[in-house]
Amino acid sequence: MSCDIGLWGLAVMGQNFALNMAEHGFSVCVGNRSHGKVEATVNRAKAEGDLPITGSDSHADFCSKLSKPRKIVILVQAGKPVDETIAQLSEHLEEGDVIIDGGNEWYPNTVRRGKELAEKKIMFVGMGISGGEEGARNGPSLMPGGPKEAWDLIAPIMTKCAAQVGDEACTGYLGPIGAGNYVKMVHNGIEYGDMQLISEVYDVMKNVIGMDNEEMAALFEEWNTGELESFLIEITGKILKKKDDQGGDGYVVDSVLDKTGMKGTGRWTVQEAAEQSVAAPTIAASLDSRYLSGRKEERVAAENILEGPKTKPNVDKTQIIADLKSALYCAKVVSYAQGLGIIRAASEKMEWNVDLALCARMWRGGCIIRARLLAGIQDAVQGNEKLANLMVDPGFAKELNERQLAWRRIVTLGIASGVSTPAMSASLSYYDQYRRSRLPANLVQAQRDFFGGHTYERTDKEGVFHTLWDEAHKDLGDLAGRTAGEL
């Protein structure tokens, strides 16, 4: 019997996604470098409902058990292991077969692999998968990019196995090779920002207005029933009230070392924002916060040297809680605006034609950043190619305008209390810069002209100009080439 699809790489994510596909009625052949995990997956399939999963004992055996054209999902560690797995599998593949890499991969690597496999007439899809181990088993968000012909072959399987919101699957064709990994990368960057924003709200609750864990957990649970409903808000409530499971008397979160790890996708997002000349200060602030968290020993020493405010402001707890809710909503909108801006710029540059409404749709379920807010985002960008920025959508602009004073009060409170809110502050700064028709960039450009003869444009006449700012300056002559190399 030939299987509908194969999955190679049986860590927990791979096992769970294989079981997901099998549970939806597709026969799956599984393979792994170590055969023990193949046996474990087959045994799980039997235990979880006698699901149609077949094991294999080699790359050749694995490929021989697949129906043609073969469709293979690989879920192995990014980087060299992906290249090795592709090389070993492709020896046994034929023209028209499809390999789908479901890992978190840097998109240029995916583009390279796509070109290399195209020479062998094997199609390659880079497909971001979000939702963690639970999502892989019960329905993740799937973000594929590759040849349209390849998507058409795998779509019947992926649309059934993805998370479902209403009558829509949280997947779809994003564009050519690289587009899927790019969208997943930005998803992770937004995730960084969202997590940092929630942690800053937690910091104000705990260290400015003195809320205890049970109070905070109850508030996050309440917020999760309204406009802030999301996976991250939901799990925050659960985390805050979890009692210590290591023998302590308090709560687990209070004993967790304040040192955040990362695997690189947030850094890639910030690098890409710079590459595309798109401002993404919320995401950048979240990345910087992770870097600073890693300087634990330095921070412990600095606490005894550097001073903050001696007294904290008198606050109205009820008002601050209401303000925190509004501020978090506003900052989340801004973070999504930045992420969508990065995707739009890259899509235009690389001619991917990524549908931003599809991005919002596939993020509504299964993934880590799933949130009620995304329904409004999907509606805002649906078919509206002229929408320059999510913030100026009439619906979101109204909400931001009505809540911006609360947002300012929270940032000001953090500053006055010596409690940093870098992502919240960066989001507000982005909002304030974007809404102003004139910025102090005129002075910066004048400085550039002063020390480097970089020239400038004027507000009152067309052309390129240079000023002899003092007696040391000389006429530059022809200014035509002075702006060469400008981004």
C-alpha positions as CSV (number, residue, x, y, z in Angstrom):
1,M,0.0,0.0,0.0
2,S,1.4,3.5,-1.0
3,C,1.0,6.2,1.6
4,D,-0.5,9.6,0.8
5,I,2.4,11.6,2.4
6,G,5.6,11.0,4.2
7,L,7.1,12.7,7.3
8,W,10.8,12.5,8.0
9,G,12.1,13.7,11.4
10,L,10.3,12.4,14.5
11,A,11.0,14.7,17.4
12,V,7.8,15.6,19.2
13,M,6.7,18.1,16.6
14,G,7.2,15.6,13.8
15,Q,5.4,12.8,15.6
16,N,2.5,15.1,16.4
17,F,2.1,16.4,12.9
18,A,2.3,12.9,11.5
19,L,-0.5,11.8,13.9
20,N,-2.5,15.0,12.9
21,M,-2.4,14.0,9.2
22,A,-3.2,10.4,10.0
23,E,-6.2,11.4,12.1
24,H,-7.6,13.4,9.2
25,G,-7.7,10.2,7.1
26,F,-4.4,10.5,5.3
27,S,-2.0,7.5,5.3
28,V,1.4,8.6,6.5
29,C,4.8,6.9,6.2
30,V,7.3,8.1,8.8
31,G,11.1,7.9,8.9
32,N,13.8,9.1,11.2
33,R,17.6,8.8,11.5
34,S,17.2,6.6,14.7
35,H,14.7,3.8,14.2
36,G,13.5,3.9,17.8
37,K,11.5,7.0,17.2
38,V,9.8,5.3,14.2
39,E,8.7,2.5,16.4
40,A,7.5,5.0,19.0
41,T,5.4,6.9,16.5
42,V,3.9,3.8,15.0
43,N,3.0,2.6,18.6
44,R,1.5,6.0,19.4
45,A,-0.6,5.8,16.2
46,K,-2.0,2.4,17.3
47,A,-2.7,3.7,20.9
48,E,-4.4,6.9,19.7
49,G,-7.0,5.2,17.5
50,D,-5.2,2.8,15.2
51,L,-4.2,5.7,12.9
52,P,-2.9,4.9,9.4
53,I,0.9,5.4,10.1
54,T,3.5,3.1,8.5
55,G,7.1,2.9,9.6
56,S,10.3,2.7,7.4
57,D,13.8,1.6,8.1
58,S,15.8,3.7,5.5
59,H,15.6,6.6,3.2
60,A,15.1,4.3,0.3
61,D,12.4,2.3,2.1
62,F,10.7,5.5,3.1
63,C,10.5,6.9,-0.4
64,S,9.4,3.5,-1.9
65,K,6.3,3.5,0.3
66,L,4.9,6.8,-0.9
67,S,2.4,7.3,-3.7
68,K,3.6,9.4,-6.7
69,P,4.2,12.2,-7.0
70,R,5.7,11.8,-3.6
71,K,5.0,14.4,-1.0
72,I,7.4,14.6,1.9
73,V,7.4,16.8,5.0
74,I,10.8,17.1,6.8
75,L,10.9,18.3,10.4
76,V,14.6,18.3,11.4
77,Q,16.9,20.9,13.0
78,A,17.4,23.9,10.7
79,G,20.7,24.4,8.9
80,K,23.1,21.6,8.0
81,P,20.7,18.7,9.0
82,V,18.1,20.0,6.5
83,D,20.7,19.9,3.7
84,E,21.8,16.4,4.7
85,T,18.3,15.1,4.9
86,I,17.4,16.6,1.5
87,A,20.5,15.1,-0.1
88,Q,19.7,11.6,1.3
89,L,16.1,11.7,0.3
90,S,16.5,13.2,-3.2
91,E,18.6,10.2,-4.2
92,H,15.4,8.2,-4.2
93,L,13.0,10.9,-5.7
94,E,11.8,11.6,-9.2
95,E,10.7,14.5,-11.3
96,G,7.5,16.1,-9.9
97,D,8.0,15.0,-6.3
98,V,7.7,17.5,-3.5
99,I,9.7,18.1,-0.4
100,I,8.2,20.4,2.3
101,D,10.6,21.8,5.0
102,G,8.5,22.6,8.0
103,G,11.3,24.0,10.2
104,N,12.2,27.6,11.2
105,E,14.6,28.3,8.5
106,W,16.3,31.5,7.3
107,Y,14.5,32.2,4.1
108,P,17.7,32.6,1.8
109,N,18.5,29.0,2.7
110,T,15.1,28.0,1.5
111,V,15.5,29.9,-1.7
112,R,18.9,28.3,-2.3
113,R,17.5,24.8,-1.7
114,G,14.6,25.4,-4.0
115,K,16.9,26.4,-6.8
116,E,19.1,23.3,-6.2
117,L,16.2,20.9,-6.2
118,A,14.6,22.6,-9.3
119,E,17.7,21.5,-11.2
120,K,16.6,17.9,-10.4
121,K,13.0,18.8,-11.2
122,I,12.0,18.2,-7.6
123,M,9.7,20.9,-6.2
124,F,10.5,22.4,-2.8
125,V,8.2,24.2,-0.4
126,G,9.3,26.1,2.7
127,M,6.4,26.0,5.2
128,G,6.5,27.7,8.5
129,I,4.6,25.9,11.2
130,S,3.4,27.6,14.3
131,G,1.5,26.3,17.3
132,G,4.1,24.3,19.1
133,E,3.7,20.6,20.0
134,E,0.0,21.0,20.8
135,G,-0.7,22.9,17.5
136,A,1.2,20.3,15.5
137,R,-1.1,17.6,16.9
138,N,-4.4,19.4,16.9
139,G,-4.1,21.9,14.1
140,P,-1.3,24.4,13.5
141,S,-1.0,27.5,11.4
142,L,0.8,26.6,8.2
143,M,2.6,29.2,6.1
144,P,3.8,27.7,2.8
145,G,5.8,29.3,0.0
146,G,7.0,27.5,-3.1
147,P,5.9,26.6,-6.6
148,K,2.1,26.9,-7.0
149,E,2.0,23.5,-8.6
150,A,3.5,22.0,-5.4
151,W,1.0,23.8,-3.3
152,D,-1.9,22.4,-5.4
153,L,-0.6,18.9,-4.7
154,I,-0.3,19.3,-0.9
155,A,-3.3,21.7,-0.3
156,P,-5.9,19.0,0.2
157,I,-3.8,17.6,3.1
158,M,-2.6,20.9,4.6
159,T,-6.0,22.6,4.5
160,K,-7.6,19.7,6.5
161,C,-4.7,19.5,9.0
162,A,-4.3,23.2,9.7
163,A,-6.2,24.9,12.5
164,Q,-9.7,25.9,11.5
165,V,-11.4,29.2,12.4
166,G,-15.1,29.2,11.4
167,D,-15.1,27.7,7.9
168,E,-11.6,28.9,7.1
169,A,-8.3,27.0,7.3
170,C,-5.4,28.8,8.9
171,T,-3.2,28.2,5.8
172,G,-3.1,29.1,2.1
173,Y,-0.7,29.8,-0.7
174,L,1.6,32.7,0.3
175,G,3.7,32.9,-2.9
176,P,7.0,31.7,-4.4
177,I,9.8,29.9,-2.6
178,G,10.9,31.9,0.5
179,A,7.6,33.7,1.1
180,G,6.4,31.1,3.6
181,N,9.5,31.2,5.7
182,Y,9.6,35.0,5.6
183,V,6.0,35.3,6.9
184,K,6.8,32.8,9.6
185,M,9.9,34.8,10.6
186,V,7.8,38.0,10.9
187,H,5.2,36.0,12.8
188,N,7.9,35.1,15.3
189,G,9.0,38.8,15.5
190,I,5.5,39.9,16.3
191,E,5.5,37.1,18.9
192,Y,8.6,38.5,20.5
193,G,6.9,42.0,20.7
194,D,3.7,40.6,22.1
195,M,5.4,38.6,24.8
196,Q,7.5,41.6,25.8
197,L,4.5,43.9,25.9
198,I,2.6,41.5,28.2
199,S,5.7,41.2,30.5
200,E,5.8,45.0,30.8
201,V,2.2,45.1,31.8
202,Y,2.9,42.3,34.4
203,D,5.9,44.4,35.7
204,V,3.7,47.5,36.2
205,M,1.0,45.4,37.9
206,K,3.4,43.7,40.2
207,N,6.0,46.4,41.0
208,V,4.1,49.6,40.6
209,I,0.5,48.9,41.9
210,G,1.4,45.9,44.0
211,M,-0.9,43.2,42.6
212,D,-0.3,39.6,43.7
213,N,-0.2,36.6,41.5
214,E,-3.8,35.6,42.1
215,E,-5.0,39.1,41.3
216,M,-3.0,39.3,38.1
217,A,-4.0,35.9,37.0
218,A,-7.7,36.8,37.5
219,L,-7.3,40.0,35.5
220,F,-5.6,38.3,32.6
221,E,-8.4,35.7,32.6
222,E,-10.9,38.5,32.5
223,W,-9.1,40.2,29.6
224,N,-9.1,36.9,27.7
225,T,-12.9,37.1,27.5
226,G,-12.8,40.4,25.5
227,E,-10.9,42.3,22.9
228,L,-7.5,41.2,24.2
229,E,-8.4,37.5,23.9
230,S,-5.4,35.6,22.7
231,F,-3.3,32.5,23.3
232,L,-0.5,34.5,25.0
233,I,-3.0,36.3,27.3
234,E,-4.6,32.9,28.1
235,I,-1.4,31.2,29.1
236,T,-0.2,34.2,31.1
237,G,-3.2,33.8,33.4
238,K,-2.4,30.1,33.8
239,I,1.3,30.8,34.4
240,L,0.8,33.4,37.1
241,K,-1.4,31.2,39.3
242,K,0.6,28.0,39.0
243,K,1.9,26.9,42.4
244,D,5.5,25.8,42.7
245,D,5.9,22.2,41.6
246,Q,9.5,21.9,42.9
247,G,8.7,21.8,46.6
248,G,8.6,25.6,47.2
249,D,5.7,27.4,48.9
250,G,5.1,30.1,46.3
251,Y,4.4,30.3,42.5
252,V,6.5,28.8,39.7
253,V,6.9,32.0,37.8
254,D,8.5,33.8,40.8
255,S,11.3,31.2,40.8
256,V,12.0,31.3,37.1
257,L,15.3,33.0,36.3
258,D,14.8,36.3,34.6
259,K,16.9,35.4,31.6
260,T,15.1,34.9,28.3
261,G,16.4,32.5,25.6
262,M,15.9,32.7,21.9
263,K,16.6,30.8,18.7
264,G,17.2,33.6,16.2
265,T,13.9,34.4,14.4
266,G,13.4,37.6,16.3
267,R,16.9,38.8,15.4
268,W,16.2,37.8,11.7
269,T,13.1,39.9,11.8
270,V,14.9,43.0,13.0
271,Q,17.7,42.5,10.5
272,E,15.1,42.2,7.7
273,A,13.3,45.3,8.9
274,A,16.6,47.2,8.5
275,E,17.2,45.5,5.1
276,Q,13.8,46.7,3.9
277,S,14.1,50.2,5.5
278,V,11.0,49.5,7.6
279,A,10.8,50.8,11.2
280,A,10.0,48.0,13.7
281,P,10.9,49.5,17.0
282,T,8.5,47.4,19.1
283,I,10.1,44.2,17.8
284,A,13.6,45.6,18.1
285,A,12.9,46.7,21.7
286,S,11.7,43.2,22.5
287,L,14.9,41.7,21.1
288,D,17.1,44.2,23.1
289,S,15.2,43.3,26.2
290,R,16.1,39.7,25.7
291,Y,19.8,40.7,25.2
292,L,19.7,42.7,28.5
293,S,18.0,39.9,30.3
294,G,21.0,37.7,29.5
295,R,23.3,40.1,31.3
296,K,22.1,38.8,34.6
297,E,25.4,39.1,36.5
298,E,25.9,42.6,35.3
299,R,22.4,43.7,36.3
300,V,22.9,42.2,39.8
301,A,26.0,44.3,40.2
302,A,24.5,47.4,38.7
303,E,21.5,47.3,41.1
304,N,23.9,48.3,43.9
305,I,25.4,51.1,41.9
306,L,22.8,52.8,39.8
307,E,19.9,54.6,41.3
308,G,16.2,55.0,40.3
309,P,13.4,57.1,41.7
310,K,13.4,57.3,45.5
311,T,9.6,57.4,45.7
312,K,6.9,56.0,43.5
313,P,3.9,58.1,42.2
314,N,0.6,57.9,44.0
315,V,-1.7,56.0,41.7
316,D,-5.3,55.0,41.4
317,K,-5.2,51.3,41.0
318,T,-8.5,51.0,39.2
319,Q,-7.5,53.7,36.7
320,I,-4.1,52.2,36.1
321,I,-5.6,48.8,35.4
322,A,-8.0,50.3,32.8
323,D,-5.1,52.3,31.3
324,L,-2.9,49.1,31.1
325,K,-5.7,47.4,29.1
326,S,-5.9,50.3,26.6
327,A,-2.1,50.6,26.4
328,L,-1.6,47.0,25.7
329,Y,-4.3,47.0,23.0
330,C,-2.7,50.0,21.3
331,A,0.8,48.6,21.4
332,K,-0.4,45.3,20.0
333,V,-2.0,47.1,17.0
334,V,1.3,48.9,16.4
335,S,3.3,45.8,16.6
336,Y,1.2,44.1,14.0
337,A,1.4,47.2,11.8
338,Q,5.2,47.0,11.9
339,G,5.2,43.2,11.1
340,L,2.8,43.6,8.2
341,G,4.9,46.5,6.9
342,I,8.0,44.3,6.8
343,I,6.1,41.6,4.8
344,R,4.7,44.2,2.4
345,A,8.1,45.7,1.7
346,A,9.8,42.4,1.1
347,S,6.9,41.1,-1.0
348,E,7.1,44.2,-3.3
349,K,10.9,44.0,-3.5
350,M,10.9,40.2,-4.3
351,E,7.6,40.2,-6.3
352,W,6.0,37.6,-4.1
353,N,2.6,39.2,-4.1
354,V,1.9,38.1,-0.5
355,D,-1.7,38.7,0.6
356,L,-1.6,40.4,4.0
357,A,-5.2,39.4,4.6
358,L,-4.2,35.8,4.2
359,C,-1.4,36.3,6.7
360,A,-3.9,37.7,9.2
361,R,-6.3,34.8,8.5
362,M,-3.7,32.1,9.0
363,W,-2.6,33.7,12.2
364,R,-6.1,33.6,13.7
365,G,-5.9,30.0,14.8
366,G,-3.3,27.4,15.8
367,C,-0.3,29.7,16.1
368,I,1.3,31.4,19.1
369,I,0.1,34.9,18.2
370,R,-3.5,33.9,17.5
371,A,-5.8,36.6,18.9
372,R,-9.3,38.1,18.5
373,L,-7.6,41.2,17.2
374,L,-6.6,39.5,14.0
375,A,-10.2,39.3,12.7
376,G,-10.3,43.1,12.6
377,I,-6.8,43.2,11.0
378,Q,-8.0,40.7,8.3
379,D,-11.0,42.9,7.6
380,A,-8.8,46.1,7.5
381,V,-6.3,44.8,4.9
382,Q,-8.7,42.6,2.9
383,G,-8.5,43.9,-0.7
384,N,-7.2,47.3,0.5
385,E,-3.8,47.6,-1.2
386,K,-3.8,51.3,-0.7
387,L,-3.8,51.0,3.1
388,A,-0.3,52.4,3.9
389,N,-0.3,51.3,7.5
390,L,-2.7,49.4,9.8
391,M,-2.9,52.4,12.2
392,V,-4.7,54.6,9.6
393,D,-7.5,52.1,9.0
394,P,-10.6,54.0,10.1
395,G,-11.5,51.4,12.7
396,F,-8.1,51.1,14.3
397,A,-7.4,54.8,14.0
398,K,-10.5,55.5,16.0
399,E,-9.5,53.1,18.7
400,L,-5.9,54.4,18.9
401,N,-7.1,58.0,19.1
402,E,-9.5,57.3,21.9
403,R,-7.0,55.3,23.9
404,Q,-3.7,57.2,23.3
405,L,-3.9,59.2,26.5
406,A,-4.2,56.0,28.6
407,W,-1.2,54.7,26.6
408,R,0.8,57.8,27.5
409,R,-0.1,57.6,31.2
410,I,1.3,54.1,31.4
411,V,4.6,55.0,29.7
412,T,4.9,58.0,31.9
413,L,4.1,56.0,35.0
414,G,6.8,53.5,34.1
415,I,9.4,56.2,33.7
416,A,8.4,57.9,37.0
417,S,8.5,54.6,38.8
418,G,11.8,53.4,37.4
419,V,10.1,50.4,35.7
420,S,11.2,50.2,32.1
421,T,8.6,49.7,29.4
422,P,10.8,49.5,26.3
423,A,8.3,47.9,23.9
424,M,5.4,49.9,25.1
425,S,7.4,53.1,24.9
426,A,8.8,52.2,21.4
427,S,5.3,51.5,20.2
428,L,4.1,54.9,21.4
429,S,7.1,56.7,19.8
430,Y,6.4,54.9,16.5
431,Y,2.7,56.1,16.7
432,D,3.8,59.7,17.5
433,Q,6.4,59.8,14.7
434,Y,4.0,58.3,12.2
435,R,1.2,60.8,12.9
436,R,3.4,63.9,12.5
437,S,3.6,65.6,9.1
438,R,7.0,67.2,10.1
439,L,9.8,65.6,12.1
440,P,13.1,66.9,13.3
441,A,14.8,65.0,10.5
442,N,15.4,68.3,8.8
443,L,18.1,69.1,11.4
444,V,19.7,65.6,11.0
445,Q,19.8,66.1,7.2
446,A,21.3,69.6,7.7
447,Q,24.0,68.1,9.9
448,R,24.7,65.5,7.2
449,D,25.1,68.3,4.7
450,F,27.3,70.3,7.1
451,F,29.9,67.5,7.8
452,G,29.6,65.4,4.6
453,G,28.2,67.5,1.9
454,H,25.3,65.1,1.6
455,T,22.9,67.8,0.2
456,Y,19.3,68.2,1.1
457,E,15.9,68.9,-0.4
458,R,13.7,71.9,0.5
459,T,10.1,72.3,1.4
460,D,9.6,75.4,-0.7
461,K,11.2,74.5,-4.0
462,E,12.2,71.5,-6.1
463,G,15.8,70.4,-6.5
464,V,18.9,69.3,-4.5
465,F,20.8,71.9,-2.4
466,H,24.0,72.4,-0.5
467,T,24.8,75.2,1.9
468,L,28.1,76.8,2.7
469,W,27.4,76.6,6.5
470,D,30.5,78.5,7.6
471,E,33.8,79.9,6.1
472,A,35.4,76.4,6.0
473,H,32.9,75.1,3.5
474,K,33.5,75.3,-0.2
475,D,31.2,75.1,-3.3
476,L,30.7,71.4,-4.2
477,G,30.0,72.2,-7.9
478,D,27.8,69.6,-9.6
479,L,25.5,68.1,-6.9
480,A,24.1,65.4,-9.1
481,G,26.2,62.6,-7.7
482,R,26.2,63.6,-4.0
483,T,23.2,61.4,-3.2
484,A,24.6,58.3,-4.9
485,G,24.3,55.2,-2.6
486,E,21.5,56.7,-0.5
487,L,18.9,54.1,0.7
